[in-house]
Amino acid sequence: RIEEGELDKKVKLAFEKEQGLLVETAAAARTVFARARAERDAHMAWVQRTAPLLAAEVGADPRATFAALDRMMREHLEHLADMPLGSFGDGT
């Protein structure tokens, strides 16, 4: 026998799903992972584009500049990856 409270929950969930207010956990996880990968790739590409420009601007060795920026960016991305999702706030 389904209790009244359980039936109310099922009706509410069915309504929210019909209205497009719910998403599948697996789909959300895939989307978040894809976005994180794209952001990581964009940051690493920025290092490759920026290092020679920075080296020329400050008169530094391009290889050393790239190595330093690459190391720092990787450390920064590792730090971000280690942060719990809740520490980023809710986006509002």
PLY file of the C-alpha trace (Angstrom):
ply
format ascii 1.0
element vertex 92
property float x
property float y
property float z
element edge 91
property int vertex1
property int vertex2
end_header
0.00 0.00 0.00
1.35 3.45 -0.96
1.03 6.03 1.75
-0.51 9.38 0.92
2.75 11.28 1.43
4.60 8.92 -0.91
1.92 9.33 -3.56
2.19 13.12 -3.27
5.95 12.88 -3.78
5.54 10.68 -6.85
2.96 13.02 -8.36
5.20 16.03 -7.68
8.21 14.30 -9.26
6.20 13.29 -12.31
4.98 16.88 -12.72
8.49 18.34 -12.33
9.87 15.85 -14.84
7.09 16.71 -17.31
7.84 20.42 -16.89
11.56 19.88 -17.59
12.56 20.91 -14.07
14.50 17.71 -13.39
17.62 16.41 -15.10
19.16 12.97 -15.08
22.15 12.71 -12.79
24.27 10.94 -15.42
23.50 13.60 -18.05
24.37 16.39 -15.61
27.63 14.68 -14.67
28.59 14.26 -18.34
27.86 17.93 -19.00
29.88 19.14 -16.02
32.81 16.88 -16.94
32.78 18.05 -20.57
32.70 21.68 -19.47
35.57 21.17 -17.03
37.65 19.46 -19.73
36.96 22.28 -22.20
37.97 24.89 -19.63
41.16 22.98 -18.78
42.06 22.71 -22.46
41.38 26.42 -23.00
43.63 27.36 -20.07
46.46 25.17 -21.33
46.10 26.61 -24.84
46.29 30.10 -23.33
49.69 29.22 -21.86
50.97 28.12 -25.26
49.72 31.32 -26.92
50.79 33.70 -24.18
54.23 32.44 -23.17
56.08 33.62 -26.31
54.29 36.99 -26.22
55.14 37.48 -22.56
58.76 36.43 -23.12
59.11 38.94 -25.96
57.49 41.70 -23.94
59.76 41.30 -20.92
62.87 40.13 -22.77
62.90 36.65 -21.21
63.80 33.27 -22.61
60.69 31.87 -24.36
61.34 28.29 -23.24
61.83 29.27 -19.61
58.77 31.50 -19.74
56.67 28.68 -21.19
57.96 26.21 -18.60
57.16 28.57 -15.72
53.69 29.48 -17.00
52.88 25.86 -17.80
53.90 24.73 -14.32
51.94 27.51 -12.63
48.82 26.88 -14.71
48.94 23.14 -13.98
49.27 23.87 -10.24
46.36 26.30 -10.46
44.16 23.77 -12.29
45.06 21.06 -9.77
44.05 23.41 -6.96
40.70 24.07 -8.67
40.15 20.36 -9.24
40.75 19.66 -5.55
38.11 22.18 -4.44
34.73 20.70 -3.51
31.94 21.75 -5.89
30.06 23.39 -3.04
32.90 25.86 -2.47
32.10 27.61 -5.78
28.72 28.86 -4.58
25.40 28.43 -6.33
26.03 30.84 -9.21
23.60 33.50 -8.06
0 1
1 2
2 3
3 4
4 5
5 6
6 7
7 8
8 9
9 10
10 11
11 12
12 13
13 14
14 15
15 16
16 17
17 18
18 19
19 20
20 21
21 22
22 23
23 24
24 25
25 26
26 27
27 28
28 29
29 30
30 31
31 32
32 33
33 34
34 35
35 36
36 37
37 38
38 39
39 40
40 41
41 42
42 43
43 44
44 45
45 46
46 47
47 48
48 49
49 50
50 51
51 52
52 53
53 54
54 55
55 56
56 57
57 58
58 59
59 60
60 61
61 62
62 63
63 64
64 65
65 66
66 67
67 68
68 69
69 70
70 71
71 72
72 73
73 74
74 75
75 76
76 77
77 78
78 79
79 80
80 81
81 82
82 83
83 84
84 85
85 86
86 87
87 88
88 89
89 90
90 91
